[in-house]
Amino acid sequence: MDREKVLQAFKEVQAEYNIKDLDNFIRTAWEEGDVLQAQFVAEMVERAVEILFERHFLWVHIVESEDCELWLPDGWYSFVAVHPETGQCLTFLNDSVYRWKSANFRARIRSADDAVDAVTRLAELIEQNLKSRAVE
């Protein structure tokens, strides 16, 4: 996935969410343990992917926490994307090297650069799953 396209998608997301400083917004979400802000970070990642594909997906995301009782975001996120018409899991990963399968995509997002990298890898995984099953 072209980094310039991902950066452009994030510019659109920043405008939609009215965020001036993306890096500060993301950093604050986990440094201050702001669960609501961390939820917005996850939604921004999802929206950036949708902008790249010019289509909507069904999403589930988990804002992870080291302490499940306090539920303070630690910068780790898990995403599941599903094709709305076919029900196909677009974040499915079948790792032939380590021999494990996963329905979710997991990334650590603590800065704007991390978010760009996460969207790039997430979009590549979704694109791979769309192509492998010829779903468009």
C-alpha positions in Angstrom: 0.0 0.0 0.0 1.4 3.4 -1.0 2.3 5.5 2.1 1.3 8.7 0.4 -2.2 7.4 -0.1 -2.4 6.3 3.5 -1.2 9.8 4.6 -3.9 11.4 2.4 -6.5 9.1 3.9 -5.4 10.2 7.4 -5.7 13.9 6.3 -9.3 13.2 5.4 -9.9 11.4 8.7 -8.4 14.3 10.6 -10.7 16.7 8.9 -13.7 14.5 9.5 -12.9 14.2 13.2 -11.7 17.8 13.5 -8.3 16.8 14.9 -5.5 19.4 14.5 -2.5 17.3 15.8 -2.9 13.6 15.0 0.3 12.5 16.8 -0.6 14.3 20.0 -4.2 12.9 19.9 -3.0 9.4 19.6 -0.2 9.8 22.2 -2.7 11.3 24.7 -5.1 8.4 24.3 -2.7 5.9 25.9 -0.5 8.2 28.0 -3.5 9.5 29.9 -5.5 6.3 29.7 -8.4 8.0 28.0 -10.6 5.1 26.9 -13.0 7.3 24.8 -10.0 8.9 23.0 -8.5 5.4 22.4 -11.9 4.4 20.9 -11.7 7.3 18.5 -8.1 6.2 17.5 -9.5 2.8 16.5 -12.4 4.4 14.6 -9.9 6.6 12.8 -7.8 3.7 11.7 -11.0 1.9 10.4 -12.1 5.0 8.6 -8.7 5.5 6.9 -8.9 1.9 5.6 -12.4 2.6 4.2 -11.2 5.7 2.5 -8.4 3.8 0.9 -10.8 1.2 -0.5 -13.7 3.6 -1.2 -16.1 1.3 0.6 -17.5 0.5 4.0 -16.8 -2.6 6.0 -18.3 -4.1 9.2 -15.8 -3.6 12.1 -15.1 -4.9 15.6 -12.2 -3.4 17.4 -10.7 -3.9 20.9 -8.8 -1.3 22.7 -6.5 -3.5 24.7 -5.3 -2.9 28.3 -2.6 -4.4 30.5 -5.0 -4.2 33.5 -8.5 -5.6 32.6 -10.0 -4.3 35.9 -8.9 -0.7 35.4 -9.1 -0.9 31.6 -6.5 1.7 30.8 -5.5 1.7 27.1 -1.9 0.6 26.6 -1.6 1.4 22.9 -2.5 -2.0 21.5 -5.5 -2.5 19.3 -7.1 -5.5 17.6 -9.3 -5.1 14.5 -11.7 -7.4 12.7 -13.1 -6.3 9.4 -15.9 -8.2 7.6 -17.2 -7.8 4.1 -20.8 -6.5 4.6 -22.3 -8.5 1.7 -20.5 -11.9 2.0 -19.7 -12.0 5.7 -16.1 -12.9 4.7 -13.5 -12.1 7.4 -11.1 -9.7 5.7 -8.6 -9.7 8.5 -8.1 -13.4 8.4 -4.5 -14.5 8.6 -3.2 -18.0 8.0 0.4 -17.9 8.9 2.2 -20.8 7.1 5.5 -20.2 8.9 4.3 -20.3 12.5 1.2 -22.4 11.7 -1.4 -20.3 13.4 -4.6 -18.7 12.2 -6.2 -15.5 13.4 -9.3 -13.6 12.6 -8.0 -10.3 13.9 -5.3 -7.8 13.0 -3.3 -6.5 16.0 -1.2 -3.4 16.1 0.5 -1.1 18.6 -0.5 2.5 17.9 1.2 5.1 20.0 2.0 7.7 17.4 0.8 9.0 14.0 3.6 7.0 12.4 2.4 3.8 14.2 -1.1 4.6 12.9 0.1 5.0 9.3 2.0 1.7 9.5 -1.0 -0.1 11.0 -3.3 1.2 8.3 -0.8 0.2 5.7 -0.5 -3.3 7.0 -4.2 -3.7 7.7 -5.1 -2.5 4.2 -2.6 -4.9 2.6 -4.1 -7.8 4.6 -7.7 -6.8 3.6 -6.6 -6.4 -0.1 -5.0 -9.9 0.0 -8.1 -11.4 1.4 -10.3 -9.7 -1.1 -8.2 -10.9 -4.0 -7.8 -14.4 -2.7 -11.5 -15.0 -2.6 -12.3 -12.7 -5.5 -14.7 -10.6 -3.5 -15.2 -7.1 -4.7 
